[in-house]
């Protein structure tokens, strides 16, 4: 009997030991319970992912601003408080302000087509002026050449001697002039640079395009979205035509009897008005706005002037070899004397074109900046 009771007691104690064994052998690990290494990750339902998604648009608008006195001299003594910037008539808070150009990313786009053969030596001689006046001591520069094709001649570098040598040793190519494709390539290169860098494109070539796949309106739109300022030197072929054999007549920039952009103030579309719009007195801002909104490609022989106007840069037309270096020096002087204003519109800013206006509280000054920017709707 005693043996039976003892066996039952021993069996009871052994059962308790088996149940409590894990607690006796080790303590529970502190902190949260960690999953096994081989455990599959927890799947979050699609509806929950959609709920967690944060949808926002953060847009930084950069506006280069040139302020000139009545004599045309750059004013360099202004402060942030002297400026007011408006987006579609609504004043914005300036969260970035700078004078000069200590942090620059520049793409030099240069025509190497045989079309400009008589002026090509003068273009190559601008290497020293570009390296000193435009590039300066701290800018990084890439070089793109174009004719029938578009070639990256130099990757971004801060070596001014190398940049000067690349320009001095440009080689003449074929007779094509894919200007818009070259500009688009330059914008693509600048889009990859860090956002604190100010993005600039300097274009030297004829203001006409042959054979590009890119449309001019799309190029302008891309430049505005990427905050790229376009400075340009338009090479007039009038001087080249006097030296070289006469080329075949150029076709009109639009079919006869058609008008690729609206006439000012609703004036009748006549051949005389069409000719006038291709010369002096053109409202480049209105043409740029129309091109950006429509993405069209039809434009007269002033595309470089329009590109500079649309992005707040400077355009210089040259007709003599010596003035090419002077034009490059003027562009360099402006780049390093411009104010840079930056702001972030509200996150619910509407899509479409936004007009930019800059007001300076200094009497008698003239102000030049980019006229606006285009915010494209998301692709469906």
C-alpha positions as CSV (number, residue, x, y, z in Angstrom):
1,X,0.0,0.0,0.0
2,X,2.8,2.3,0.9
3,X,4.6,1.5,-2.3
4,X,1.5,2.3,-4.3
5,X,1.0,5.7,-2.6
6,X,4.7,6.5,-3.0
7,X,4.5,5.7,-6.8
8,X,1.5,7.9,-7.2
9,X,3.2,10.8,-5.4
10,X,6.3,10.4,-7.5
11,X,4.3,10.4,-10.7
12,X,2.5,13.6,-9.6
13,X,5.8,15.4,-8.8
14,X,7.3,14.3,-12.1
15,X,4.3,15.7,-14.0
16,X,4.7,19.0,-12.3
17,X,8.4,19.1,-13.2
18,X,7.5,18.5,-16.8
19,X,5.0,21.3,-16.9
20,X,7.2,23.8,-15.1
21,X,10.5,22.7,-16.7
22,X,10.9,25.5,-19.2
23,X,10.4,28.2,-16.6
24,X,13.0,26.5,-14.4
25,X,15.5,26.1,-17.2
26,X,15.5,29.7,-18.5
27,X,14.0,33.1,-17.9
28,X,11.8,34.8,-20.5
29,X,13.9,37.2,-22.7
30,X,13.4,40.9,-21.8
31,X,11.7,43.3,-24.3
32,X,9.5,42.5,-27.2
33,X,9.2,39.0,-28.6
34,X,11.2,38.6,-31.8
35,X,10.1,36.4,-34.7
36,X,12.2,33.5,-35.8
37,X,14.8,34.2,-38.4
38,X,13.2,31.8,-40.8
39,X,9.7,33.2,-40.2
40,X,8.0,34.7,-43.4
41,X,7.3,38.4,-43.2
42,X,3.9,39.6,-42.3
43,X,1.9,40.6,-45.4
44,X,0.1,44.0,-45.1
45,X,-3.2,44.1,-47.0
46,X,-3.3,46.4,-50.1
47,X,-6.1,48.4,-48.5
48,X,-3.9,49.1,-45.5
49,X,-1.0,50.1,-47.7
50,X,-3.2,52.6,-49.5
51,X,-4.4,54.0,-46.2
52,X,-0.8,54.4,-45.0
53,X,0.4,56.0,-48.2
54,X,1.3,59.7,-47.9
55,X,0.5,61.7,-51.0
56,X,2.2,65.1,-51.3
57,X,3.9,67.3,-53.8
58,X,6.9,69.2,-52.7
59,X,7.9,71.8,-55.4
60,X,10.8,74.1,-55.1
61,X,10.6,77.0,-57.5
62,X,13.9,78.8,-58.2
63,X,13.8,82.2,-59.8
64,X,17.0,83.9,-60.9
65,X,16.6,87.7,-60.7
66,X,18.6,90.5,-62.3
67,X,18.1,94.0,-60.9
68,X,19.4,96.9,-62.9
69,X,19.6,100.6,-62.2
70,X,18.5,103.3,-64.7
71,X,22.0,103.1,-66.3
72,X,21.7,99.4,-66.9
73,X,24.2,98.5,-64.2
74,X,23.6,95.5,-61.9
75,X,22.6,96.3,-58.4
76,X,24.3,94.1,-55.8
77,X,23.4,95.8,-52.5
78,X,19.9,94.3,-52.0
79,X,18.8,92.0,-49.2
80,X,16.2,89.4,-48.9
81,X,13.8,91.9,-47.4
82,X,13.9,94.0,-50.5
83,X,12.2,91.3,-52.6
84,X,8.6,90.1,-52.9
85,X,7.7,87.2,-55.1
86,X,4.2,86.3,-56.3
87,X,2.9,83.0,-57.7
88,X,-0.3,83.6,-59.7
89,X,-0.7,86.8,-57.7
90,X,-0.2,85.2,-54.3
91,X,2.8,86.4,-52.4
92,X,5.2,83.5,-51.4
93,X,7.6,83.1,-48.5
94,X,11.2,83.3,-49.7
95,X,13.0,80.3,-48.1
96,X,16.1,80.6,-50.2
97,X,18.1,83.7,-51.0
98,X,21.5,84.1,-52.6
99,X,23.6,86.5,-54.5
100,X,26.2,85.4,-57.0
101,X,26.9,81.9,-58.0
102,X,29.2,79.9,-55.7
103,X,27.4,76.6,-56.4
104,X,26.8,76.1,-60.1
105,X,26.2,73.2,-62.4
106,X,26.6,74.3,-66.0
107,X,26.0,72.5,-69.3
108,X,27.7,74.2,-72.3
109,X,25.7,73.3,-75.4
110,X,27.6,74.2,-78.6
111,X,26.8,73.8,-82.3
112,X,29.6,72.0,-84.2
113,X,27.7,71.9,-87.5
114,X,29.4,72.8,-90.8
115,X,26.6,75.3,-91.2
116,X,28.6,77.7,-88.9
117,X,32.0,76.9,-90.5
118,X,33.1,80.6,-91.0
119,X,32.3,81.4,-87.4
120,X,33.6,78.2,-85.9
121,X,37.2,79.4,-85.1
122,X,35.7,82.3,-83.1
123,X,33.4,79.9,-81.2
124,X,36.5,77.8,-80.2
125,X,38.3,80.9,-79.1
126,X,35.7,81.5,-76.4
127,X,37.2,78.7,-74.3
128,X,39.3,81.0,-72.1
129,X,36.4,83.4,-71.7
130,X,34.0,80.7,-70.7
131,X,36.5,79.1,-68.3
132,X,37.2,82.4,-66.6
133,X,34.0,84.5,-66.8
134,X,31.3,81.8,-66.8
135,X,32.8,78.9,-65.0
136,X,34.8,80.8,-62.4
137,X,36.5,79.0,-59.6
138,X,33.8,76.6,-58.2
139,X,31.4,75.7,-61.0
140,X,31.2,72.2,-62.5
141,X,30.8,72.0,-66.3
142,X,29.7,69.4,-68.8
143,X,29.9,70.0,-72.6
144,X,27.4,68.8,-75.3
145,X,28.1,69.3,-79.0
146,X,25.5,68.9,-81.7
147,X,25.2,68.6,-85.5
148,X,23.3,65.7,-87.0
149,X,23.8,64.0,-83.7
150,X,24.2,64.9,-80.1
151,X,27.4,64.0,-78.3
152,X,28.6,64.4,-74.7
153,X,32.0,65.9,-75.2
154,X,32.9,66.3,-71.5
155,X,31.4,65.0,-68.3
156,X,30.9,67.3,-65.3
157,X,34.2,68.6,-64.0
158,X,35.5,71.5,-62.0
159,X,38.8,71.5,-63.9
160,X,38.7,74.8,-65.8
161,X,41.9,74.0,-67.8
162,X,40.3,70.8,-69.1
163,X,37.1,72.7,-70.0
164,X,39.0,75.4,-71.9
165,X,41.0,72.7,-73.8
166,X,37.8,70.9,-74.7
167,X,36.3,74.0,-76.2
168,X,39.5,75.0,-77.9
169,X,39.7,71.6,-79.6
170,X,36.1,71.3,-80.8
171,X,35.8,69.5,-84.1
172,X,33.5,70.5,-86.9
173,X,30.8,67.9,-87.8
174,X,28.1,67.4,-90.4
175,X,25.6,69.8,-91.7
176,X,22.7,69.0,-89.4
177,X,21.6,71.0,-86.4
178,X,19.7,69.1,-83.7
179,X,19.4,72.0,-81.4
180,X,16.3,70.9,-79.4
181,X,17.7,67.4,-78.9
182,X,20.9,68.9,-77.6
183,X,19.1,71.2,-75.2
184,X,17.0,68.3,-74.0
185,X,20.2,66.3,-73.3
186,X,21.6,69.2,-71.3
187,X,18.5,69.4,-69.2
188,X,18.6,65.7,-68.5
189,X,22.2,66.1,-67.3
190,X,21.3,69.0,-65.0
191,X,18.3,67.2,-63.6
192,X,20.7,64.7,-62.0
193,X,22.8,67.3,-60.2
194,X,22.1,68.0,-56.4
195,X,19.3,70.4,-55.7
196,X,21.4,73.0,-53.9
197,X,23.3,73.5,-57.1
198,X,22.0,76.3,-59.4
199,X,21.4,74.7,-62.8
200,X,22.4,76.7,-65.9
201,X,22.7,75.9,-69.6
202,X,24.7,78.1,-72.0
203,X,23.9,77.5,-75.6
204,X,26.0,78.8,-78.5
205,X,24.7,78.2,-82.0
206,X,22.2,79.1,-84.7
207,X,18.6,79.7,-83.4
208,X,17.2,77.1,-85.7
209,X,16.7,73.3,-85.6
210,X,16.8,70.5,-88.2
211,X,15.8,67.0,-87.4
212,X,15.3,66.9,-83.7
213,X,13.0,64.4,-82.1
214,X,12.4,66.7,-79.2
215,X,9.7,69.4,-79.5
216,X,10.7,72.9,-78.5
217,X,7.7,73.4,-76.3
218,X,8.5,70.2,-74.4
219,X,12.1,71.3,-74.0
220,X,11.0,74.6,-72.4
221,X,8.6,72.8,-70.2
222,X,11.3,70.4,-69.0
223,X,13.7,73.3,-68.4
224,X,11.1,75.1,-66.2
225,X,10.3,72.0,-64.2
226,X,14.0,71.3,-63.6
227,X,14.7,75.0,-62.6
228,X,17.2,75.4,-65.5
229,X,18.1,78.9,-66.6
230,X,19.1,79.1,-70.3
231,X,21.6,81.7,-71.5
232,X,22.2,81.8,-75.2
233,X,24.4,83.3,-77.9
234,X,22.7,83.3,-81.2
235,X,25.1,83.0,-84.1
236,X,23.9,85.0,-87.1
237,X,24.7,83.3,-90.3
238,X,24.5,86.6,-92.2
239,X,28.3,87.0,-91.8
240,X,28.8,83.3,-92.7
241,X,26.7,83.6,-95.8
242,X,28.9,86.4,-97.1
243,X,32.0,84.2,-96.8
244,X,30.6,80.8,-97.8
245,X,28.8,79.6,-100.9
246,X,25.1,80.5,-100.7
247,X,23.1,77.7,-99.2
248,X,19.8,76.5,-100.7
249,X,16.8,78.7,-99.6
250,X,15.5,77.8,-96.2
251,X,11.8,76.7,-96.0
252,X,9.5,78.9,-94.0
253,X,9.1,77.9,-90.3
254,X,5.5,77.0,-91.0
255,X,3.5,76.1,-94.1
256,X,2.6,79.1,-96.3
257,X,-0.6,80.7,-95.1
258,X,-0.4,79.2,-91.6
259,X,0.6,80.9,-88.3
260,X,2.2,78.6,-85.7
261,X,1.4,80.9,-82.7
262,X,-1.3,83.5,-82.0
263,X,-0.9,87.0,-83.1
264,X,-0.7,89.8,-80.5
265,X,-3.9,91.5,-79.4
266,X,-5.9,89.5,-81.9
267,X,-4.5,91.3,-84.9
268,X,-5.4,89.8,-88.4
269,X,-3.0,87.1,-89.5
270,X,-1.3,88.7,-92.5
271,X,2.1,88.0,-94.2
272,X,3.3,91.4,-93.1
273,X,2.5,90.6,-89.5
274,X,4.1,87.2,-89.8
275,X,7.3,88.8,-91.0
276,X,7.2,91.4,-88.3
277,X,6.8,88.8,-85.6
278,X,10.0,87.0,-86.8
279,X,12.0,90.2,-86.3
280,X,12.2,92.9,-83.7
281,X,9.4,93.8,-81.2
282,X,8.3,90.2,-80.6
283,X,6.7,89.4,-77.3
284,X,8.8,86.4,-76.5
285,X,7.1,85.8,-73.2
286,X,3.7,85.3,-74.9
287,X,5.2,82.9,-77.5
288,X,7.1,81.0,-74.7
289,X,3.8,80.6,-72.7
290,X,2.0,79.3,-75.8
291,X,4.7,76.8,-76.6
292,X,4.9,75.6,-73.0
293,X,1.2,75.1,-72.7
294,X,0.9,73.3,-76.1
295,X,4.2,71.5,-76.3
296,X,4.3,72.5,-80.0
297,X,7.4,72.7,-82.1
298,X,6.6,75.4,-84.7
299,X,8.7,78.5,-84.0
300,X,10.5,81.1,-86.0
301,X,14.2,81.9,-86.1
302,X,14.2,83.2,-82.5
303,X,14.1,80.0,-80.5
304,X,17.1,80.8,-78.4
305,X,15.8,84.2,-77.4
306,X,12.5,82.6,-76.5
307,X,14.3,79.9,-74.4
308,X,16.2,82.5,-72.5
309,X,13.2,84.6,-71.9
310,X,11.1,81.7,-70.7
311,X,13.7,80.7,-68.1
312,X,15.0,84.1,-66.9
313,X,18.4,84.0,-68.7
314,X,20.1,86.4,-71.1
315,X,20.2,86.1,-74.9
316,X,22.7,87.9,-77.1
317,X,22.7,87.9,-80.9
318,X,26.1,88.2,-82.5
319,X,27.0,89.0,-86.1
320,X,30.7,89.4,-85.9
321,X,33.5,87.1,-84.6
322,X,34.7,89.5,-82.0
323,X,31.4,90.0,-80.4
324,X,31.1,86.2,-79.5
325,X,33.7,86.6,-76.7
326,X,32.1,89.8,-75.5
327,X,28.7,88.1,-75.4
328,X,30.2,85.2,-73.4
329,X,31.8,87.7,-71.0
330,X,28.4,89.5,-70.5
331,X,26.7,86.2,-69.7
332,X,29.4,85.3,-67.2
333,X,29.0,88.7,-65.5
334,X,25.3,88.3,-65.2
335,X,25.4,84.8,-63.8
336,X,27.7,85.8,-61.0
337,X,25.7,89.0,-60.2
338,X,22.2,87.6,-60.1
339,X,20.0,87.1,-57.1
340,X,18.5,83.6,-56.6
341,X,15.1,83.4,-54.9
342,X,13.5,80.1,-53.9
343,X,10.1,79.2,-52.5
344,X,7.8,76.3,-52.1
345,X,4.2,76.7,-53.2
346,X,1.4,75.1,-51.2
347,X,1.1,71.4,-51.6
348,X,-2.3,71.7,-53.3
349,X,-1.0,74.1,-55.9
350,X,-3.0,73.6,-59.1
351,X,-1.6,72.1,-62.3
352,X,-0.9,74.2,-65.3
353,X,1.0,77.4,-65.9
354,X,1.9,79.6,-63.0
355,X,3.0,83.2,-63.5
356,X,5.9,84.5,-61.4
357,X,6.3,88.2,-60.6
358,X,9.1,89.7,-58.6
359,X,8.8,93.1,-57.0
360,X,11.8,95.0,-55.6
361,X,11.2,97.9,-53.1
362,X,13.8,100.1,-54.7
363,X,12.6,103.0,-56.9
364,X,13.8,103.3,-60.5
365,X,15.1,99.8,-61.0
366,X,14.2,97.2,-63.6
367,X,13.8,93.5,-62.8
368,X,14.2,90.5,-65.0
369,X,13.3,87.0,-64.0
370,X,11.6,83.9,-65.4
371,X,8.0,84.6,-66.3
372,X,6.6,81.5,-64.7
373,X,6.7,77.7,-64.6
374,X,4.5,74.9,-65.9
375,X,3.4,72.1,-63.5
376,X,2.3,69.1,-65.6
377,X,-0.5,66.9,-64.2
378,X,0.4,63.3,-63.3
379,X,0.3,60.7,-66.0
380,X,-2.7,58.5,-65.7
